[in-house]
Amino acid sequence: MPHLTRLIPLWTVVVAVAVSTAISGRFDRPSDVFDVAVSGAGRPVILIPGLSTTGVVWDATVVALRDRHEVHVLTLAGFGGPEPVGEPFLPRVARGVIDYVKARDLRQPVIVGHSLGGFAAFAAAAEAPDLFGGVVAVDGVPFLPALADPAATADGQVAQAASIKALYASLTREQFLAQNRLALGSMITDPVNVEHAVGWAARADPGAVGVAVAEMLTTDLRPRVSAIRAPVLLIGALGAVPEAMRPAVRAGYEAQVARIPDATVVFAERARHFIMLDDPVFLHETLSAFLARTAGPVDRGR
């Protein structure tokens, strides 16, 4: 088999894998697109994990927030939650979040997403701009290819996306886990956490991962996010970026949210892609400050 990192550029393999420990007194399957674990009381916060990642990636964040917030932790279909749902996937996730907020009468929740979860958060907030009180993207952007190539277009990614989707669908479990080990080694600093994540990868469906990657590559949300009315915080990760490249990388992140009326970009200087694992103190302090700044109506505190 060809070396997979030669077939899939690393920036397209935003892969993280985890198994939910369901830190929660309540657990729900509100749709075929995700499960939800709920804990705490107060203003609602929705946490969406990234590609192949279950809600366990947010465990420390839940602990940091649940004394003051009702925390809703999602696990997506094909990534340890419900069974894979096929295509389209990401539009159904965004719509599912909107429907979930409305069905439970959550007032002005802040939606927080990591990686693919950040992409989904942007999509949901752009589709329902009056519904959310804030958006936080943890190393997730509206159009991933533009971080590597500012001139990239969604149409220009179609062929590569189709190849990636087909490749993932063809992987054996062993090949999929081997690829995860290679990718995760560049996205998590602590080798122990890398190995944990590789072990958790068994919960992800390779075909579902391929579909999600393909949809992120061929969907440019940058024109749509101008509709977002809530404050937005984009947290970029610089821990794996050489010092000489950092000015260009910073500019690339800032360009991603330039059309959003109220957007702030900050950077985790030491953390790699999994900021919640590499520098949880920075993430939680940054997130808490944003939540305080955007404080709005308090939900029912069930």
N, C-alpha and C positions, 0 to 999 in steps of 0.2 A: 504494500500500500504506500502511495506517495506520502511524504511528510506533510501533515495537515497544515502546519503553519506556513508552508509555501503556497497552499491553495487558498487559505483564508487569512487575509491580512489581520494582524493582531487587533487593530482598532475596530474591526467588525465583530470580533469574538468577545463581546462584553458579557462573559459567562460567569455566573456565580451560582453556587449550589448550596442548599441548606435544607434541614428538616425541621418542621415546626415543632416546638415544644409546648405550644398552646399555653402560654402564660396567661391564663384567662379564666374568669368565672363563667363566661358565656361563650358559646361557639355556635356559629350559624353557617349554613350553606344557602345564601340568599339567591344564588343564580347558578347557572352552569359554567360561569366564567371564573368564579373565585369563591373561596371560603373566607370567613371572617372570624377572628378571635377578638373579643372585646374585654377590656379591663379598665379600672379606674373610674373617675367621676369628674365632671367639669366640662369645659369647652371641648368639643370633639376635635380630635386629630386623626386623620386617616393615613396609615403607613402602607406604602406599596413597595414590595421588594423588586429586585431586578431580574434579569434573564435567568431562568432556571433556579431562582432563589425562593425559598419559602419564608414565611414570616419570622422564623427564628433569627434571621439576620438582624432584626430589630429588637431582640430581647433586651439588650442593655438600654436601648432607647425607651422602651416601654417602662422599664424600672425608673428611668430618669423623669418620665412625664406623668405617670399614672396617679401621682398624688394630687395633681392639679388639673388633669385632663382625662376625658374619656377617650381611650385609645382604641382605634379599630384597625387591626392588623390583617391585611389581605394575604392570601396565598393563591396564586393564579393557576388556572387550568393547565395541566401538562407540566407544571413545575412543582408537583407535590400536593396540589389541591385536587379539584375535580379532574376527570379524564379530559384529554385534549379535545378541543372543540373544532379544530380545523380552521379553515379560512372563511371570512376575515377573522382575525383574532384581536388585534389591538383596538380597532374601533369598537368591538364588543366590550372590551375591558373598560374603555372610557365611558361608554353608554351605561354599562353595568354600575360603575361608580356613581354616576349621576342618578340613576334609578334608586340605588341604595340610599343615598343621602335624602332623596325625596320621600321614599317609603318610610324611613325612620325619623323624618322630620328633624334632621340634624341641622342646627342653625349656624350658618357661616363656618363650617368646619375648615380647618387648615389641612390641605392635602400635601403629603410629603412622599416623594418617590425617589428611589435609588436607581440610577442607570435607566433601564427600560421603564421602571416605575416612574421615573421623572418624566420620560416621554409621555407616558399615559396620563400623568398629572397635568401636563401642559394641554394635552388633547381634551381632557374633561373640562378644565377651566376655560378653554377657548370655546367649547361648545355650550357651556352653561355659565357665562361670566357672572351672573348675579348670585350663584349658588354657594360660592366658596369665599372664605374670609382671607385666604392666603394660599400661596403655592410655594413649596420648597423643592427644588431639584438637587439631589445629592449626586453630583457627577453624572447627570442625565441632561440631554439637550434636545431641542426641537428637531434638529437634523444632523444626525451623527456624521455622515460622510464629510460635511463641511468643516469639521474639526481637522481633518487630514488634508482636505483640498477645498479652499474657500470658493473655488469655481464649480464645485460639484453640483449636479442637478439630480433630482429624483429619477428622471427619465434615463439619465446616463448610468444609473445603477441597476437597471432592470436585468440585464444579462448576468451580471455578477450575482445579483440576488437569487436568480433562478438556479444558478450553479451551486450556490451555498445551500439553498433549500434542498436540492437534490442530494448533495453530498451528505448533509446531516441525516436525511431520511435513509441513506444507505449504510450508516455507521453501525457496527456491532456495539454492544454494550462496552466491550473492552476498549475499542477504538474511541468511543465517546469519552470514557473516563480518562484515557491517556491524553486526549486533546484538552480536557478540562485541567489536568495537572499542568500542562504546558502553559495554558492561558492564565490560570489562577496564580501561577508563580510570578507573573509580572504585575498582578493586580492586588496582591496581599503581601505585606512585608514579612510577617512571622511564618516561617516554614511549618510550624505546628498548625496554624490556622489554615494554611494551604492544604495540608493533608486531611484535616477535618472536612474541608470543603469538598475535596475529591471524594471522600467517603460518602458525603451527603448527595453527591451527584447521581447516585443510583435512583433517586426519586424523580429525576427529570426525564422527560421523553425526548429523545433526539429529534424526532420529526417535528414536535411542537417548538423546540428551540430553533430549528431551521426556518419555520414559518415566521416566528417572531423577528428573527434577524432580518429576513427578507423584507418584512413589512417596515421595519425601522429604516432600512436602507432606501426604500422607494417611497417614503412618505416624508415630505418636507412641511413641517408645521410652522415654519417661520412666518409665512404670511398670515396664518390664522391666529397666532398668539397675540397679535395686536388687539384682539377683542378682549383679552383678559383685563378685568378691571381691578382685581385684588392685587395687593402687593406681592411681588415675586422675589424670591431669593434663590440664586443659582450658586451652588458651592462646587467649585472645581478642585480637582486633585492634582497636585504638582509633584508629589513625592517621587514619581518615576521619570520626571522630565528633566533633562540636563539644563543647567543654569543658562546656557547660551540660548536655549530654545524657549525659555519661559516667557519673554516678552511677546513672542508670536502666539504662543499658546494662550496667554491671558487675553490677547486681542481676539483670538478665535472664540473663546467663551463669551466675551462681551458682545461680539457680533451676533451670537445666537439669540440674545434677548433684547437686541437694540430696538425692536419695534414695540416692546411692551411698555406701556406708559409709566409704570412704577416698578422698576426692576433694579435689583442690587446684585452684584457679583462679588463674591469673596472666594478666597483660595485657602485650602488646607496645604500648607507648604511642605509638611513632612509625610503626609498620607498618600498612599496609592489609591486606586479606584474604590476600594472598600474602606471608605473613611471611617465608618462606624466600627471597624475592627482595628484599623491602624492608629486612629487618633480619636477615640470616643469622647474624651474630655472636650476637645475643640468642637466636635460636632454638637454635643449636647449644650455647651455654652452658647454656641452660635444659634442653634435652634431655639433655645429658651429665650434669647434676646429678641429673636424675630417674633415669637409667639407673644411676648410682652408688648412689642411695638404694635402688633396687629390685633390686640385684645378687642374682642367684640362681645356679642351676646353669649351668655353662658348657657350651654345646653342643659337638659333636664337633670343631669347628675343621677342617673338611675342607680 
